Structures are given as C-alpha cells and as structure tokens.
Amino acid sequence: MNSTRREFVIGSVTAAAGVAAAATDAAPRGAVAGGVAAASGAAAAAGGKGGGSEAMLTRNPAHPKPATFDRLDQAWHRGRVALLQRRMQEEGLAGMLLSDRWNIIYYSGLWFTSTERPFMLFIPSPGGEPTFFHPALDRDLVGSWWISDTETYFDFLHGEGAFPNLGVVQMGATVDLQRWIFKGLRKRGHGGKPLGVDFPITPEVTAAADEILPGTALRKAGALCEKMRMVKTPEEIALTQRSMNYFSRIHAWARDYILSRATDATDFEVQVEATRYGADLILADIKRDGRPHTAVGVQIDIGVRTGVGTAYPHPNQFHHNRIRKGDALQVSGVVTIAGCGGELYRGYQIEPWDATREKVWQVHTDCSRIQAEESAAGVTCSYVAKRVHDHQVAQGMAKYIYHRPAHGQGWEGHQPPYIALGDHTMLEENMTFSNEPGLYAPDLGFGYNHSDVVLVGRERGMQLSSVPYTKEWCTLKI
C-alpha cells in the first residue's frame, strides 16, 4: 500500500489536531470539533487510495445548531425536577422514589455507575428538595453535587452500624436496604401519602411500606418519567447534534482508513483505530480535569465487521477478520456527550457488487429515507413501521427482514416508543429515533444496516448525521 498503518494514524491525528488548534481562537469551544467543514486530517495523510471522505460529508443546513457546552447544567436538571413535581401534583402524588439509573441521572444530573448496590433518588412534592440514598463508595460524587440531603449506607450487604470508613468495624445484622430507605422517608415526614415509584411493587415492598410508612399508597408511576425523557429539550437536541457532527467525522476517517489500508487491514484494526481517532477528536474539545462531573456521559463505541458477519443483526462472535474484495462491511456504533447522541451506521459494499447485493442495499437505503420522511408529529409509530415494511415486502425482501425499523433513542440507548407494528404511540415533535430498517441475507453471506438519529418534526423527520446514503459513499474501491 502507499502508506503504512502507523503513518496513516499519526498523520491523520496530527493533521486533525492542527486544524482544530488553528480554528480554536476563531470559534467557541465545541464548534470546531463538532463541525464538519474542516479539512480531513485522514484525507491529507492517507496518500493512497483513501482520502477526501470528509469533503463528501453533506451537512443539512436545517440541522439544529450544535451545542458548545459539554453537559447539561444544574439549572437544566432542577428544571426537569420542577416539571416532574408539577406532573406528580396533577397525578395526586406527594413524591416519587426512583431507582432506575437513567431516571436518577436525568433528574439529578449525577452520573454514577449502577451495580447491585441500591442507589435511589426521592423527589418530593413541589417546594421540597430531593434526597439521595446511596452507598458510601459514591460519597465523593454525591457530596460534590447540588443535592445536599443525603443518606448513606456502607456497602452491599450492609451490616447494621458498620462503617469502616468512619472507623467502625463490626459484623452487624444484615440491613434490608429497601426498609432502610423507607425509614429515611419516614424520618423526613413522607409517610401516609401517595408516593410514586419506578420499580415493581412486590408483596415484600408493600409489606415493608405498610409497616414503616403506614397509610402510604405506593403507585407505579415510572411512565411519568419515561414520557418526559422521550421528548427531547432544545439543550438535548443541541448536544445530540454535536455528537452526530463528531460521529460523521469519525465515519469519514474510518472510510479513508479502510480505503488506504485495504486488504492489509482487519475489521478489528479499523474498529480500534477509529475509536482512538474519535476519542482524540472529541476529548480534545471537552473541558475536564479528571475530577467528577466533567466529561460525563461520553460514549465512543465504534464497531466494524466485514464479510459474513454483516449478515446477522446481532452476531455473537468476536470480529477479527481480514477485509476482502467483494465483502459487505459495516461501520457502526454509538457516540454521546452527556448522554446525548446516538447511533450512526453505514452498510458498505467493497467492489465488486452483484445484482442481488445491489438490490438489497438499495431497498434498505430507500427504507431509511422512508422512515425519516414519515416520522412526523401526529402519526403513530406503527404507521411509520408499516410504511417501511410495506416497501420491503413489495420489493421482495420479506425473507431478509429480521426486526422493526427503529427504537426510540435515549440516554440509555434503546428507549420507548418503538417504530414497530405493535406500538401505537403517537409521535411528538422532538422525539428521537434510530433509523435502521436493516436487511440480512445469511444464506448469501451479507447484510446491510444503516442507522442514524432521526429527529421528529412537524411535517417530517430529519436525519442528524452528515454521512451520505449514496452509492458513491457506500461503495469502497480497494
């Protein structure tokens, strides 16, 4: 090849860093790396068949303005709490006890790691301040955040009175942490009132509540939180667009890398190097000092697979395969900043094509467009799914259909609602979805599955990436 792997990677990163550094003084932080107009470092350094992919990116002028901030601030999270409190009041609830990690992060803004250790957030009626119930391992995260009312146990399983971190080491009786939390609510005067929860109300939970919080009616009310999280705020949309702008550049770099390295590379190599490039690109533009609460919710998860591995929606093998002429190849993954962003996949074909591959690719690509165009406020998820599946079947693709066209795109990845025949939820403006009506032919050894983030609009949806769906982009000549 005309350039070695080492030359390509070093040259690409150096050139990209130079472009960002030169532009820093002229643009707010977040605008440079989040944009797609800068020249591609990968293209400049490739020196071989690769090069120029970033110049092929086609950012839609209607795209939302990307964020120049790195995370949602405390004011945003306090606003979400206040809105939930109003909605709780409308439902006759005096408080909400949250255990779902994504609900806790959404309302509190505290990014933490969920394990077997119970971690809960209680949000009282309007005017009251939230309370964290958490393990001691998270005490520095919690203690440096805006919610000041907290209650701590040592660890799971917690021994009564045992706090080695305070110098108290004893083999105390095992504490029932659900009952411990209810005692914390009673101490704060929250008993005897209707309380919402986002976890299953089992007989054991009911019995504990009846004993510790007599007169308290527990209601399953997680749908209140879910509904709020499904419709994105302007700030979330701005962060999502910023993530998709970065991700578009990662795709351009990966495409150039594949073209440059060709059959010398494995899919695993492309995955690793594209991930490294993405991390250098994004983290160079995020203010952080290694302490809590900065660079939160950043995910750079790039996947690449070539050949027969593309023929399965969720393959279960490790991908470490040499790229070959004639392969279908998929570059996929998820990129987020502060939890906002989503999927961006493209299904490639390394020349040569045959008529069957070309038709399957074209039908799939057309379905990606159909889903986006039909994703307008006021139609149902099932309607959009039917429009996609009708086209697939009419084009003779029935045996290649393996799944619904899309899922709701949230901080956790998949979230309701779903672009599925059985989901009759009405789309609302500013919902976001994946965009992946994939088609798979395991008998023929290939499959194609583009994805994107689709933002629901009043008249139609909009794909937020700048990566083309064209045959020119998706055909790789090596």
C-alpha positions as CSV (number, residue, x, y, z in Angstrom):
1,M,0.0,0.0,0.0
2,N,1.1,3.6,-0.4
3,S,1.0,4.3,3.3
4,T,1.6,2.2,6.4
5,R,-0.9,1.9,9.2
6,R,1.5,3.9,11.5
7,E,2.0,6.7,9.0
8,F,-1.8,6.9,8.4
9,V,-2.8,7.1,12.1
10,I,0.0,9.5,13.1
11,G,-0.5,11.7,10.1
12,S,-4.3,11.8,10.4
13,V,-4.4,12.7,14.1
14,T,-1.6,15.3,13.7
15,A,-3.4,16.9,10.8
16,A,-6.8,16.9,12.5
17,A,-5.3,18.4,15.7
18,G,-3.6,21.1,13.6
19,V,-6.9,22.1,12.0
20,A,-8.7,22.2,15.4
21,A,-5.9,24.2,17.0
22,A,-5.8,26.7,14.2
23,A,-9.5,27.3,14.5
24,T,-9.8,27.5,18.3
25,D,-9.4,31.2,18.6
26,A,-12.0,31.9,15.9
27,A,-14.8,29.7,17.3
28,P,-16.3,28.9,20.6
29,R,-15.2,25.6,22.2
30,G,-17.4,22.8,20.8
31,A,-17.9,24.4,17.4
32,V,-14.7,23.3,15.7
33,A,-14.6,19.6,16.5
34,G,-18.4,19.5,16.3
35,G,-18.5,20.8,12.8
36,V,-17.9,19.0,9.5
37,A,-16.4,21.8,7.4
38,A,-12.8,21.4,8.4
39,A,-10.4,19.6,6.0
40,S,-10.0,15.9,6.8
41,G,-6.7,15.1,8.5
42,A,-7.2,11.5,7.4
43,A,-7.6,12.5,3.8
44,A,-4.5,14.7,3.9
45,A,-2.4,12.0,5.4
46,A,-3.6,8.9,3.6
47,G,-1.5,9.4,0.5
48,G,-3.1,6.3,-1.1
49,K,-6.5,5.3,-2.4
50,G,-8.1,6.7,0.7
51,G,-8.6,10.4,1.2
52,G,-11.3,13.0,0.8
53,S,-14.2,11.4,2.6
54,E,-14.7,14.4,4.9
55,A,-15.2,16.6,1.9
56,M,-18.0,14.3,0.9
57,L,-20.0,14.9,4.1
58,T,-23.2,16.8,3.4
59,R,-24.4,18.6,6.5
60,N,-28.0,19.7,6.2
61,P,-28.4,23.5,6.7
62,A,-31.6,22.7,8.6
63,H,-29.8,20.7,11.2
64,P,-30.1,22.1,14.7
65,K,-27.2,24.3,15.9
66,P,-24.7,22.0,17.8
67,A,-24.1,22.7,21.5
68,T,-20.9,24.5,22.6
69,F,-21.4,23.2,26.2
70,D,-20.2,19.8,27.4
71,R,-23.0,18.8,29.6
72,L,-26.5,19.8,30.8
73,D,-26.1,22.2,33.8
74,Q,-27.7,22.1,37.2
75,A,-30.3,24.6,36.2
76,W,-31.5,22.2,33.5
77,H,-31.8,19.3,35.9
78,R,-33.5,21.5,38.5
79,G,-36.0,22.5,35.8
80,R,-36.7,18.8,35.0
81,V,-37.3,18.1,38.7
82,A,-39.7,21.1,38.9
83,L,-41.6,19.8,35.9
84,L,-41.8,16.3,37.3
85,Q,-43.1,17.8,40.6
86,R,-45.9,19.6,38.8
87,R,-46.9,16.5,36.9
88,M,-46.8,14.5,40.2
89,Q,-49.1,17.0,41.8
90,E,-51.5,16.6,38.8
91,E,-51.5,12.9,39.5
92,G,-52.1,13.3,43.2
93,L,-48.6,12.1,44.2
94,A,-46.7,13.5,47.2
95,G,-43.4,12.2,46.0
96,M,-41.5,9.9,43.6
97,L,-38.9,7.3,44.6
98,L,-36.6,6.5,41.7
99,S,-34.3,3.5,41.3
100,D,-33.8,3.4,37.6
101,R,-30.3,4.6,36.8
102,W,-31.4,6.7,33.8
103,N,-34.2,8.4,35.7
104,I,-31.8,9.3,38.5
105,I,-29.2,10.8,36.1
106,Y,-31.9,12.6,34.1
107,Y,-33.4,14.4,37.1
108,S,-30.3,14.8,39.3
109,G,-27.6,15.2,36.7
110,L,-25.3,13.0,38.8
111,W,-23.6,10.4,36.6
112,F,-22.8,7.3,38.6
113,T,-22.2,3.6,38.0
114,S,-25.1,1.3,38.7
115,T,-24.3,-2.1,40.3
116,E,-26.0,-4.4,42.8
117,R,-25.7,-1.6,45.3
118,P,-29.1,0.2,45.7
119,F,-28.9,3.9,44.8
120,M,-32.1,5.8,44.9
121,L,-33.4,9.4,44.5
122,F,-36.5,10.7,46.2
123,I,-38.2,13.7,44.7
124,P,-40.9,15.2,47.0
125,S,-43.9,17.4,46.1
126,P,-43.3,20.9,44.8
127,G,-41.2,23.1,47.0
128,G,-39.3,20.2,48.5
129,E,-35.7,19.3,47.9
130,P,-34.6,15.8,46.5
131,T,-32.8,13.2,48.7
132,F,-30.2,10.7,47.6
133,F,-30.0,7.3,49.3
134,H,-26.6,5.8,48.3
135,P,-23.6,3.6,49.1
136,A,-20.5,5.1,50.7
137,L,-18.5,4.3,47.6
138,D,-20.3,7.2,45.8
139,R,-19.9,9.7,48.7
140,D,-17.4,12.0,46.9
141,L,-19.7,12.1,43.8
142,V,-22.8,12.8,45.9
143,G,-21.0,15.2,48.3
144,S,-19.8,17.4,45.5
145,W,-23.1,17.7,43.7
146,W,-26.1,20.1,44.2
147,I,-28.4,17.7,46.1
148,S,-27.4,18.2,49.7
149,D,-29.9,16.0,51.5
150,T,-28.3,12.5,51.5
151,E,-28.4,9.3,53.5
152,T,-25.6,6.7,53.3
153,Y,-25.1,3.0,53.9
154,F,-21.6,1.5,53.8
155,D,-21.9,-1.2,51.1
156,F,-23.9,-4.2,49.9
157,L,-24.5,-6.2,52.0
158,H,-24.6,-3.6,54.7
159,G,-24.0,-4.6,58.3
160,E,-26.0,-2.7,61.0
161,G,-23.9,0.0,62.4
162,A,-20.8,-1.0,60.4
163,F,-18.9,1.9,58.8
164,P,-15.2,1.1,58.3
165,N,-14.8,4.4,56.5
166,L,-15.6,6.0,59.9
167,G,-13.5,3.6,61.9
168,V,-16.4,1.4,63.0
169,V,-15.8,-2.2,62.1
170,Q,-18.3,-4.7,63.3
171,M,-20.3,-7.7,62.0
172,G,-23.7,-6.2,62.3
173,A,-27.0,-7.8,61.3
174,T,-27.7,-7.6,57.5
175,V,-29.7,-4.4,56.8
176,D,-32.7,-4.7,54.4
177,L,-31.9,-1.6,52.3
178,Q,-35.4,-1.2,51.0
179,R,-36.7,-0.9,54.5
180,W,-33.8,1.4,55.3
181,I,-34.9,3.7,52.6
182,F,-38.5,3.7,53.8
183,K,-37.2,4.6,57.3
184,G,-35.3,7.5,55.7
185,L,-38.6,8.7,54.1
186,R,-40.5,8.4,57.4
187,K,-37.8,10.4,59.2
188,R,-38.4,13.2,56.6
189,G,-42.1,13.1,57.1
190,H,-43.1,11.5,53.8
191,G,-45.3,8.7,55.2
192,G,-49.0,8.4,55.0
193,K,-49.2,10.0,51.5
194,P,-49.4,8.6,47.9
195,L,-45.9,8.0,46.6
196,G,-44.9,7.0,43.0
197,V,-42.2,4.5,42.3
198,D,-40.5,3.4,39.1
199,F,-39.8,-0.2,40.3
200,P,-42.0,-3.2,40.7
201,I,-44.3,-3.1,43.7
202,T,-43.9,-6.6,45.0
203,P,-45.7,-8.1,48.1
204,E,-42.4,-7.7,50.0
205,V,-42.2,-4.0,49.1
206,T,-45.9,-3.5,50.0
207,A,-45.4,-5.2,53.3
208,A,-42.4,-3.1,54.2
209,A,-44.2,0.1,53.3
210,D,-47.2,-0.8,55.3
211,E,-45.1,-1.4,58.3
212,I,-42.7,1.5,58.1
213,L,-44.9,4.1,56.3
214,P,-48.4,3.2,57.4
215,G,-51.2,4.7,55.3
216,T,-48.8,5.2,52.3
217,A,-50.2,4.1,48.9
218,L,-47.4,3.1,46.5
219,R,-48.2,3.7,42.9
220,K,-46.3,2.5,39.8
221,A,-45.6,5.9,38.2
222,G,-42.4,5.4,36.1
223,A,-44.4,6.3,33.0
224,L,-44.3,9.9,34.1
225,C,-40.5,9.9,33.9
226,E,-40.4,7.9,30.8
227,K,-42.8,10.3,29.0
228,M,-40.6,13.3,29.8
229,R,-37.5,11.6,28.7
230,M,-39.0,10.6,25.3
231,V,-39.5,14.2,24.2
232,K,-36.1,16.0,24.0
233,T,-35.5,19.5,25.1
234,P,-33.6,22.0,22.9
235,E,-30.5,21.5,25.0
236,E,-30.6,17.8,24.5
237,I,-31.1,18.2,20.8
238,A,-28.1,20.6,20.6
239,L,-25.9,18.1,22.3
240,T,-27.2,15.3,20.1
241,Q,-26.3,17.3,17.0
242,R,-22.8,18.0,18.4
243,S,-22.3,14.3,18.9
244,M,-23.6,13.4,15.4
245,N,-21.2,16.0,13.9
246,Y,-18.3,14.3,15.6
247,F,-19.5,10.9,14.6
248,S,-19.8,12.0,11.0
249,R,-16.2,12.9,11.0
250,I,-15.3,9.6,12.6
251,H,-17.1,7.8,9.8
252,A,-15.2,9.9,7.2
253,W,-11.9,9.0,8.9
254,A,-12.8,5.3,9.1
255,R,-13.8,5.3,5.4
256,D,-10.4,6.8,4.4
257,Y,-8.6,4.3,6.7
258,I,-10.3,1.4,5.0
259,L,-9.5,2.7,1.5
260,S,-5.9,3.3,2.5
261,R,-5.2,0.1,4.3
262,A,-7.5,-2.1,2.1
263,T,-6.9,-5.9,2.4
264,D,-3.9,-5.3,4.7
265,A,-6.4,-4.5,7.5
266,T,-8.8,-6.4,9.7
267,D,-12.2,-5.2,10.8
268,F,-10.8,-5.2,14.3
269,E,-7.9,-2.9,13.4
270,V,-10.3,-0.4,11.8
271,Q,-12.5,-0.5,14.9
272,V,-9.6,0.1,17.3
273,E,-8.1,2.9,15.2
274,A,-11.4,4.6,14.5
275,T,-12.2,4.5,18.2
276,R,-8.8,6.0,19.0
277,Y,-9.3,8.8,16.5
278,G,-12.8,9.5,17.8
279,A,-11.6,9.7,21.4
280,D,-8.7,12.1,20.4
281,L,-11.1,14.2,18.4
282,I,-13.9,14.5,21.0
283,L,-11.9,14.7,24.2
284,A,-9.6,17.4,22.8
285,D,-12.7,19.6,22.8
286,I,-14.2,18.8,26.2
287,K,-13.1,20.7,29.3
288,R,-12.1,18.3,32.1
289,D,-9.7,18.0,35.0
290,G,-10.0,14.3,35.9
291,R,-12.4,15.1,38.8
292,P,-16.1,14.2,39.0
293,H,-18.8,15.9,36.9
294,T,-16.7,16.7,33.8
295,A,-16.6,14.6,30.6
296,V,-19.7,12.9,31.8
297,G,-21.9,10.6,29.6
298,V,-19.2,10.4,26.9
299,Q,-19.5,7.2,24.9
300,I,-17.3,6.4,21.9
301,D,-18.3,2.9,20.9
302,I,-17.3,2.1,17.3
303,G,-17.9,-1.3,15.8
304,V,-16.7,-2.7,12.4
305,R,-17.4,-6.1,10.9
306,T,-16.7,-7.4,7.4
307,G,-17.9,-10.3,5.3
308,V,-20.4,-12.9,6.5
309,G,-20.6,-11.2,9.9
310,T,-22.7,-8.4,8.4
311,A,-25.4,-11.0,7.6
312,Y,-26.7,-11.2,11.2
313,P,-28.4,-8.3,13.1
314,H,-26.8,-9.2,16.4
315,P,-23.9,-11.5,15.7
316,N,-22.5,-13.3,18.7
317,Q,-18.8,-13.8,17.6
318,F,-15.7,-11.7,18.0
319,H,-14.9,-9.8,14.8
320,H,-11.2,-10.1,13.8
321,N,-11.4,-10.8,10.0
322,R,-9.3,-9.7,7.1
323,I,-11.1,-7.2,4.8
324,R,-11.6,-8.7,1.4
325,K,-12.7,-7.6,-2.0
326,G,-16.4,-8.4,-2.5
327,D,-17.2,-8.1,1.2
328,A,-20.1,-6.3,2.7
329,L,-18.7,-4.2,5.5
330,Q,-20.4,-2.3,8.3
331,V,-19.1,0.6,10.4
332,S,-21.4,1.2,13.3
333,G,-21.6,2.3,16.9
334,V,-22.8,5.0,19.3
335,V,-21.4,8.4,20.2
336,T,-22.8,10.5,23.0
337,I,-21.8,13.6,25.0
338,A,-23.6,13.9,28.4
339,G,-25.8,11.0,27.3
340,C,-27.0,12.8,24.2
341,G,-26.3,11.4,20.7
342,G,-26.9,8.0,19.3
343,E,-26.3,5.5,16.5
344,L,-24.6,6.1,13.2
345,Y,-24.1,3.1,11.0
346,R,-23.4,2.7,7.3
347,G,-23.5,-0.5,5.3
348,Y,-20.7,-0.6,2.7
349,Q,-20.0,-2.9,-0.2
350,I,-16.4,-3.4,-1.3
351,E,-16.3,-3.9,-5.0
352,P,-17.3,-5.9,-6.9
353,W,-21.1,-5.9,-6.5
354,D,-23.6,-8.3,-7.9
355,A,-27.2,-7.6,-8.8
356,T,-28.6,-9.2,-5.6
357,R,-26.4,-7.2,-3.3
358,E,-27.1,-4.1,-5.1
359,K,-30.9,-4.5,-4.9
360,V,-30.9,-5.4,-1.2
361,W,-28.6,-2.4,-0.5
362,Q,-30.9,-0.1,-2.5
363,V,-34.1,-1.3,-0.9
364,H,-32.6,-0.9,2.6
365,T,-31.3,2.6,1.8
366,D,-34.7,3.6,0.4
367,C,-36.3,2.4,3.6
368,S,-34.0,4.5,5.7
369,R,-35.3,7.5,3.8
370,I,-38.9,6.4,4.1
371,Q,-38.7,6.1,7.9
372,A,-37.2,9.6,8.2
373,E,-39.7,11.2,5.9
374,E,-42.7,9.6,7.6
375,S,-41.6,10.5,11.1
376,A,-43.8,13.5,11.6
377,A,-45.7,14.6,14.7
378,G,-49.2,13.2,14.8
379,V,-48.7,9.8,13.2
380,T,-48.2,6.6,15.1
381,C,-45.1,4.5,15.4
382,S,-47.0,1.6,13.9
383,Y,-47.9,3.7,10.8
384,V,-44.2,4.5,10.1
385,A,-43.3,0.9,10.6
386,K,-45.9,-0.3,8.2
387,R,-44.8,2.1,5.5
388,V,-41.2,0.7,5.8
389,H,-42.2,-2.9,5.9
390,D,-44.7,-2.5,3.1
391,H,-41.9,-1.3,0.9
392,Q,-39.5,-4.1,2.0
393,V,-42.1,-6.7,1.2
394,A,-43.2,-5.1,-2.1
395,Q,-39.6,-5.3,-3.2
396,G,-39.3,-9.0,-2.5
397,M,-37.3,-8.6,0.7
398,A,-39.6,-10.4,3.1
399,K,-37.1,-13.2,4.0
400,Y,-34.4,-10.7,4.7
401,I,-36.4,-8.8,7.3
402,Y,-35.4,-9.6,10.9
403,H,-36.6,-6.7,13.1
404,R,-38.6,-3.5,13.5
405,P,-37.3,-0.4,11.7
406,A,-36.2,1.6,14.8
407,H,-36.2,2.2,18.5
408,G,-36.6,5.4,20.5
409,Q,-33.1,6.9,21.1
410,G,-32.4,8.0,24.7
411,W,-29.6,8.3,27.1
412,E,-29.8,4.6,27.8
413,G,-29.7,3.7,24.1
414,H,-32.9,2.0,23.3
415,Q,-36.0,3.7,24.9
416,P,-39.7,3.8,24.1
417,P,-41.5,4.3,21.9
418,Y,-40.6,1.9,19.1
419,I,-41.1,2.2,15.3
420,A,-42.8,-1.2,15.4
421,L,-46.1,-2.6,14.1
422,G,-47.4,-3.1,17.6
423,D,-46.5,0.3,19.1
424,H,-49.4,2.7,18.5
425,T,-47.8,5.7,20.4
426,M,-48.3,9.0,18.6
427,L,-45.1,10.7,17.5
428,E,-44.4,14.1,19.1
429,E,-42.1,16.8,17.8
430,N,-38.6,16.4,19.2
431,M,-38.7,12.7,19.8
432,T,-35.6,11.0,18.5
433,F,-35.3,7.5,17.0
434,S,-32.7,5.3,15.5
435,N,-33.0,4.7,11.7
436,E,-32.2,1.0,11.0
437,P,-34.5,-0.9,8.7
438,G,-31.7,-3.5,8.1
439,L,-31.9,-6.4,5.6
440,Y,-29.9,-9.5,6.1
441,A,-29.1,-12.5,3.9
442,P,-27.2,-15.1,5.9
443,D,-27.7,-17.7,3.1
444,L,-25.8,-15.4,0.8
445,G,-23.3,-14.1,3.4
446,F,-24.0,-10.4,3.6
447,G,-26.3,-7.8,5.1
448,Y,-26.7,-4.0,5.2
449,N,-27.9,-1.9,8.1
450,H,-27.5,1.9,8.0
451,S,-28.6,3.8,11.1
452,D,-28.8,7.4,12.1
453,V,-30.6,9.6,14.6
454,V,-34.0,10.8,13.3
455,L,-35.4,13.9,14.9
456,V,-39.2,14.0,14.6
457,G,-40.5,17.3,13.2
458,R,-43.9,18.8,12.4
459,E,-44.0,17.8,8.8
460,R,-41.3,15.1,8.6
461,G,-38.3,13.7,10.4
462,M,-34.7,14.6,9.8
463,Q,-31.6,12.5,9.9
464,L,-29.0,14.3,12.0
465,S,-25.7,13.0,10.6
466,S,-23.8,14.3,7.6
467,V,-22.8,10.9,6.3
468,P,-24.2,10.3,2.8
469,Y,-26.5,7.4,2.0
470,T,-25.3,7.4,-1.6
471,K,-23.9,4.5,-3.6
472,E,-20.8,6.7,-4.2
473,W,-20.2,6.9,-0.4
474,C,-21.0,3.3,0.4
475,T,-19.1,1.7,-2.5
476,L,-15.4,1.0,-1.5
477,K,-12.9,0.5,-4.3
478,I,-9.8,-1.1,-2.9
